[in-house]
Amino acid sequence: MVTGFVSTAWVARALGPEGYGIIGFGTAFISYFALLVILGTDYYGTREIAQNPDEAGEISARIIGLRALLGVVSLVAYFITIYLIDRPEPVKIVMAIQAIGPIFTVIAVDFIFEGKQRMRAVALRTAGSSLLAVVGVLLFVRGQEDLYVAAAIPMAATAIGTLWLAGLAHRQIVPIRISYDRRAMSKMLRACLPMALSAMLGTLFLNIDIVMLGFLRGAAETGIYAGMSRLYLIVFGLGWLVTAAFRPALAAAFSKSEEMSAQYAANMTAVVLVGFPIIAGVIFFPAEAITLIFGTRFVAGVETLVILHLAAILGYACIAPTAAMLAWHDQVAHMWCHAVAAVVNIVLNAFLIPRYGIEGAAWATFISQVAMLACCASRLQLKFSVRVWRPVLILMPCAAIAFWAARQFADWVQGWPYMLPLFVGLTLGTLLYVALAFACRIISPSDISKLISQRIKLRRGGT
């Protein structure tokens, strides 16, 4: 997350709103074609390997074979689309460079490690790629003339991390190979299709605002929104990583009602516990965050940033429900929840963007998150009788109180040197939040000591 902030800040400052808008538009556009390669196989692979660990080699071979076929179709369609759309030449060149991503997605084998509950390798790959990307942008991106280099660096860093993880899986878990068993692939495709549609609709939900802004508004306005949206997505990074650790446990608990409820409750608590203070920090210090990360050319995005992070509160509450639905073979309902949110988002963007610009796009995201949360929560309650709202309802006001107090303190010490009130305020807010979480018994000293002792045991056991 730290390197994501640094990379975003450096590239946005170097390229300015217009150049960053081109990068953001291309990233949003390529995400749809990358999903055609993945087609839900990452969730499928994690679930199936968690439930059938002895078949990991055959499952992974079929997934890679299916992705290779889909990759050819996806890339051909992508380059035809680039040729046909009416966009300036720099935009098309950036989009062509970003095709590096889907190529290496074919051999992205995070699902093998997740299914085996070996999360350290996934964490190293994620962190390593991020570190490599930030080093690249710091060394090679200096100004607007480095637009194409800025587009290539994150894709190349991700590709290197993907190759490393595939090599590690080949040496330590199962041989990486390709299988084209037509009957098995057809069965897998039928199982993956609802998850693929959910992922496509989810990406549509997250990125359609940037794509529509790219077509309906100027590059500079698109760039400001892309920056705010980038911070919005970075905030979700920690929640998604926490849930990645829970996915195999959720899958293994399937059909055991008490264990399902316990794993879901633990997942929800862990996700909102780590996410809400980050969201509150941005909501109460939006101008400082934008100035620190993007510079003064992006300060027009303050209101947009606040609206998006109000939506992030609801989005964090959706992370555990969506993971549980996929783990518990409820992928069709998962798809329909995403479909409702995506349709609401598209309709609202079409209505609000021409009238209200980037603030309209942000409100469309907020309302769509309301629809998504309502659908997911209702489905889990009706089908699995699972409902966990206590950590959300307690930690939300805890975060608000803690960072409101931090905001008051920062305003009181405005005479301090530049940005020092921000860092001191955020530190104070975090400490108050943790204290309130302890006071409300969301976490306890015994939880922390248990976590530390388990970590020591893991290190001694070498796993």
KOLSEDO-454151 format. One record per residue (C-alpha): residue in three letters; z negated, y, x. Coordinates in steps of 0.25 Angstrom, whole numbers, padded with zeros to 4 digits, always signed. Each point is the difference from the previous one (the first is absolute). Example, Ala and Ser with C-alpha at 12.3 -4.5 7.8 and 13.67 -1.06 7.14 Angstrom:
2
Ala-0031-0018+0049Ser+0002+0014+0006
***
This chain:
463
Met+0000+0000+0000Val-0003+0010+0011Thr+0013-0003+0007Gly+0007+0002-0013Phe-0006+0014-0002Val+0004+0003+0015Ser+0014-0005-0002Thr+0002+0008-0013Ala-0006+0013+0005Trp+0008-0001+0013Val+0014-0003-0007Ala-0003+0010-0012Arg-0003+0011+0010Ala+0012-0003+0009Leu+0010-0001-0011Gly-0005+0009-0010Pro+0001-0002-0015Glu+0015-0001-0001Gly+0001-0011+0011Tyr-0013-0007-0005Gly+0007+0000-0014Ile+0012-0007+0006Ile-0009-0011+0007Gly-0008-0001-0013Phe+0012-0002-0009Gly+0006-0010+0009Thr-0013-0008+0001Ala-0002+0000-0015Phe+0015-0004-0002Ile-0001-0012+0010Ser-0013-0005-0006Tyr+0008-0006-0012Phe+0010-0008+0008Ala-0011-0005+0009Leu-0007-0005-0012Leu+0013-0008-0003Val-0002-0007+0013Ile-0015-0003-0003Leu+0002-0003-0015Gly-0015-0004-0002Thr+0000-0010+0011Asp-0012+0006+0007Tyr-0009-0002-0011Tyr+0005-0013-0004Gly-0001-0005+0015Thr-0015+0005+0001Arg-0003-0007-0013Glu+0007-0013+0002Ile-0005-0002+0014Ala-0015+0004-0004Gln+0001-0011-0011Asn+0009-0010+0009Pro-0004+0002+0014Asp+0007-0013+0005Glu+0013+0005-0005Ala+0000+0013+0008Gly+0012-0004+0009Glu+0009-0004-0012Ile-0004+0012-0009Ser+0003+0010+0012Ala+0013-0006+0003Arg+0005+0001-0014Ile-0004+0014-0001Ile+0007+0004+0013Gly+0012-0007-0005Leu+0000+0007-0013Arg-0002+0014+0006Ala+0011-0002+0010Leu+0010-0002-0012Leu-0006+0012-0007Gly+0000+0008+0012Val+0016-0001+0002Val+0002+0004-0015Ser-0010+0011+0001Leu+0005+0007+0012Val+0015-0001-0005Ala-0004+0007-0013Tyr-0008+0010+0008Phe+0011+0004+0009Ile+0010+0001-0012Thr-0010+0009-0007Ile-0002+0009+0012Tyr+0016+0001+0001Leu+0001+0004-0015Ile-0012+0009-0003Asp+0003+0015+0001Arg-0010+0004+0012Pro+0002+0009+0012Glu+0004-0008+0013Pro-0014+0001+0007Val-0007-0006-0012Lys+0010-0012+0000Ile-0002-0002+0015Val-0015+0000-0002Met+0002-0010-0011Ala+0008-0009+0009Ile-0010+0000+0011Gln-0011-0004-0010Ala+0008-0013-0003Ile-0008-0006+0012Gly-0012-0002-0009Pro+0007-0010-0010Ile+0006-0008+0012Phe-0013-0004+0006Thr-0007-0001-0013Val+0007-0014-0001Ile-0010-0006+0011Ala-0012+0008-0005Val-0011-0011+0000Asp-0012+0007-0004Phe-0001-0010-0012Ile-0003-0012+0009Phe-0012+0007+0007Glu-0005+0005-0013Gly+0001-0013-0007Lys-0007-0007+0012Gln-0011+0012-0001Arg+0003+0004+0014Met+0000+0015-0002Arg-0003+0004+0015Ala+0015-0002+0003Val+0005+0008-0012Ala-0010+0011+0004Leu+0005+0000+0014Arg+0015+0000-0004Thr-0003+0012-0010Ala-0008+0008+0010Gly+0009-0003+0012Ser+0013+0004-0008Ser-0007+0013-0004Leu-0005+0003+0014Leu+0014-0003+0006Ala+0006+0009-0011Val-0009+0012+0003Val+0002-0001+0015Gly+0015+0000-0003Val+0000+0012-0008Leu-0010+0008+0009Leu+0010-0003+0012Phe+0013+0001-0006Val-0001+0009-0013Arg+0000+0015+0004Gly+0008+0008-0010Gln+0011-0001-0011Glu+0010-0005+0010Asp-0008-0013+0000Leu+0002-0003-0014Tyr+0007-0013+0003Val-0010-0005+0010Ala-0011+0003-0010Ala+0007-0009-0010Ala+0001-0011+0010Ile-0013-0001+0007Pro-0009-0005-0012Met+0011-0010-0003Ala+0001-0005+0014Ala-0016-0001+0001Thr-0001-0008-0012Ala+0011-0009+0005Ile-0007-0003+0013Gly-0013-0003-0007Thr+0008-0009-0010Leu+0006-0008+0012Trp-0014-0001+0007Leu-0006-0006-0012Ala+0011-0010-0003Gly-0001-0005+0014Leu-0015-0001-0001Ala+0001-0008-0013His+0011-0009+0007Arg-0010-0003+0012Gln-0013-0001-0008Ile+0002-0005-0014Val+0014-0005-0004Pro+0014+0000+0006Ile+0008+0012-0005Arg+0013-0006-0006Ile+0010+0001-0011Ser+0002-0009-0012Tyr+0011+0001-0010Asp-0005-0011-0010Arg+0008+0005-0012Arg-0009-0007-0011Ala-0013+0004+0007Met+0005+0014+0002Ser+0004+0001-0015Lys-0014-0004-0004Met-0006+0010+0009Leu+0010+0011-0004Arg-0005-0002-0015Ala-0014+0001+0004Cys+0002+0012+0008Leu+0009+0008-0009Pro-0011+0006-0009Met-0008+0004+0013Ala+0013+0006+0006Leu+0003+0008-0013Ser-0015+0004+0000Ala+0002+0005+0015Met+0013+0007-0003Leu-0006+0007-0012Gly-0013+0004+0008Thr+0009+0006+0011Leu+0008+0007-0011Phe-0013+0005-0005Leu-0004+0005+0014Asn+0013+0005+0005Ile+0009+0005-0011Asp-0006+0014+0000Ile+0005+0002+0014Val+0013-0006-0003Met+0002+0009-0013Leu-0005+0012+0008Gly+0010-0002+0010Phe+0011+0000-0010Leu-0006+0011-0009Arg-0007+0010+0009Gly+0002+0005+0014Ala-0002-0007+0013Ala-0012+0009+0004Glu-0007-0002-0013Thr+0003-0015+0001Gly-0006+0000+0014Ile-0013+0007-0005Tyr-0002-0011-0011Ala+0004-0011+0010Gly-0012+0005+0009Met-0010+0000-0011Ser+0005-0013-0005Arg-0001-0006+0014Leu-0015+0004+0000Tyr-0001-0006-0014Leu+0005-0013+0005Ile-0008+0000+0014Val-0012+0001-0009Phe+0003-0013-0006Gly+0002-0007+0013Leu-0014-0004+0002Gly-0001-0005-0014Trp+0012-0009+0001Leu-0005-0005+0014Val-0014-0004-0007Thr+0007-0007-0011Ala+0009-0008+0009Ala-0012-0006+0006Phe-0004-0004-0015Arg+0013-0005-0004Pro-0002-0015+0005Ala-0014+0000-0005Leu+0005+0004-0014Ala+0011-0010+0000Ala-0010-0011+0005Ala-0010+0003-0012Phe+0011-0002-0010Ser-0005-0008-0012Lys-0014+0001+0004Ser-0005+0011-0010Glu-0013+0004+0007Glu+0006+0000+0014Met+0012+0008-0005Ser-0010+0011-0006Ala-0008+0000+0013Gln+0012+0002+0009Tyr+0006+0011-0009Ala-0013+0007-0001Ala-0001+0000+0015Asn+0014+0005+0002Met-0001+0011-0010Thr-0013+0005+0006Ala+0005-0001+0014Val+0013+0008-0003Val-0006+0011-0007Leu-0012+0001+0009Val+0010+0003+0012Gly+0010+0008-0008Phe-0008+0010-0008Pro-0005+0008+0011Ile+0014+0002+0007Ile+0005+0004-0014Ala-0011+0010-0002Gly+0001+0006+0014Val+0014+0004-0003Ile-0002+0005-0014Phe-0012+0009+0005Phe+0007+0005+0013Pro+0015+0000-0004Ala+0005+0013+0007Glu-0008-0004+0013Ala+0007-0014-0001Ile+0014+0006-0001Thr-0002+0010+0010Leu-0006-0010+0010Ile+0011-0010-0002Phe+0012+0007-0004Gly-0002+0015+0004Thr+0001+0012-0009Arg+0015-0003-0004Phe-0006-0010-0010Val-0011+0007-0006Ala+0008+0002-0013Gly-0003-0015-0002Val-0015+0002-0003Glu+0000-0001-0015Thr+0009-0012+0001Leu-0009-0007+0011Val-0012+0001-0010Ile+0007-0005-0012Leu+0005-0012+0008His-0014-0003+0005Leu-0005+0000-0014Ala+0010-0010-0003Ala-0004-0008+0013Ile-0014-0002-0007Leu+0007-0008-0011Gly+0009-0006+0010Tyr-0012-0006+0008Ala-0006-0005-0013Cys+0014-0008-0002Ile+0000-0007+0014Ala-0010-0011-0003Pro+0006-0003-0014Thr+0014-0001+0005Ala-0004-0009+0011Ala-0007-0009-0009Met+0011-0002-0010Leu+0009-0004+0011Ala-0010-0010+0006Trp-0003-0006-0014His+0015-0003-0003Asp+0001+0011-0010Gln+0012+0007+0006Val+0008+0002-0013Ala-0011+0009-0005His-0001+0006+0013Met+0015+0004-0001Trp-0002+0006-0014Cys-0011+0008+0005His+0009+0006+0011Ala+0011+0001-0010Val-0008+0009-0009Ala-0005+0009+0011Ala+0014+0001+0006Val+0007+0004-0013Val-0011+0010-0003Asn+0002+0006+0014Ile+0015+0001-0001Val+0000+0006-0014Leu-0011+0010+0005Asn+0007+0004+0013Ala+0013+0002-0007Phe-0007+0010-0010Leu-0010+0007+0010Ile+0008+0001+0013Pro+0010+0009-0005Arg-0010+0009-0007Tyr-0012+0000+0010Gly+0005-0006+0013Ile-0009-0007+0009Glu-0013+0002-0009Gly+0008-0006-0011Ala+0003-0012+0008Ala-0015-0001+0004Trp-0004+0000-0015Ala+0010-0011-0003Thr-0007-0008+0011Phe-0014+0002-0006Ile+0004-0003-0014Ser+0008-0013+0004Gln-0013-0004+0008Val-0008+0001-0013Ala+0010-0009-0007Met+0000-0010+0011Leu-0015-0001+0001Ala-0001-0002-0016Cys+0010-0011+0001Cys-0006-0008+0011Ala-0014+0002-0005Ser+0003-0005-0014Arg+0008-0012+0005Leu-0012-0005+0009Gln-0010+0002-0011Leu+0009-0007-0010Lys+0005-0012+0008Phe-0011-0002+0011Ser-0012+0007-0007Val-0002+0007+0013Arg-0005+0015+0000Val-0007+0007+0012Trp-0002+0015-0002Arg-0014+0003+0005Pro+0005+0003+0015Val+0011+0009-0005Leu-0009+0008-0010Ile-0011+0001+0010Leu+0007+0003+0013Met+0010+0010-0006Pro-0012+0010-0003Cys-0006-0003+0013Ala+0012+0004+0007Ala+0002+0013-0008Ile-0015+0004+0002Ala+0001-0003+0015Phe+0012+0007+0003Trp-0003+0012-0010Ala-0012+0002+0009Ala+0008-0001+0012Arg+0010+0011-0005Gln-0012+0009-0003Phe-0005-0002+0014Ala+0014+0002+0006Asp+0001+0013-0008Trp-0013+0005+0005Val+0003-0002+0015Gln+0014+0006-0001Gly-0003+0009+0012Trp+0000-0013+0009Pro+0012-0002+0010Tyr+0013-0005-0006Met+0000-0013-0008Leu-0015-0003+0004Pro-0005+0002-0014Leu+0010-0010-0005Phe-0004-0011+0010Val-0015+0003-0002Gly+0002+0000-0015Leu+0007-0013-0001Thr-0010-0006+0009Leu-0011+0005-0009Gly+0007-0005-0012Thr+0002-0014+0005Leu-0015-0001+0004Leu-0004+0005-0014Tyr+0010-0010-0007Val-0006-0011+0008Ala-0014+0004-0003Leu+0003+0001-0015Ala+0007-0014+0001Phe-0013-0006+0006Ala-0008+0008-0011Cys+0008-0006-0011Arg-0001-0014+0006Ile+0015-0002+0001Ile-0003-0004+0014Ser-0013-0003+0007Pro-0005-0002+0014Ser+0000-0015-0002Asp+0015+0001-0003Ile+0003+0007+0013Ser-0009-0010+0008Lys+0007-0012-0006Leu+0014+0006+0003Ile-0005+0002+0015Ser-0006-0013+0001Gln+0013-0007-0005Arg+0008+0008+0009Ile-0008-0005+0012Lys+0001-0014-0005Leu+0015+0001-0001Arg+0001+0006+0014Arg-0008-0011+0006Gly+0008-0010-0007Gly+0013+0006+0005Thr+0007+0001-0013
***
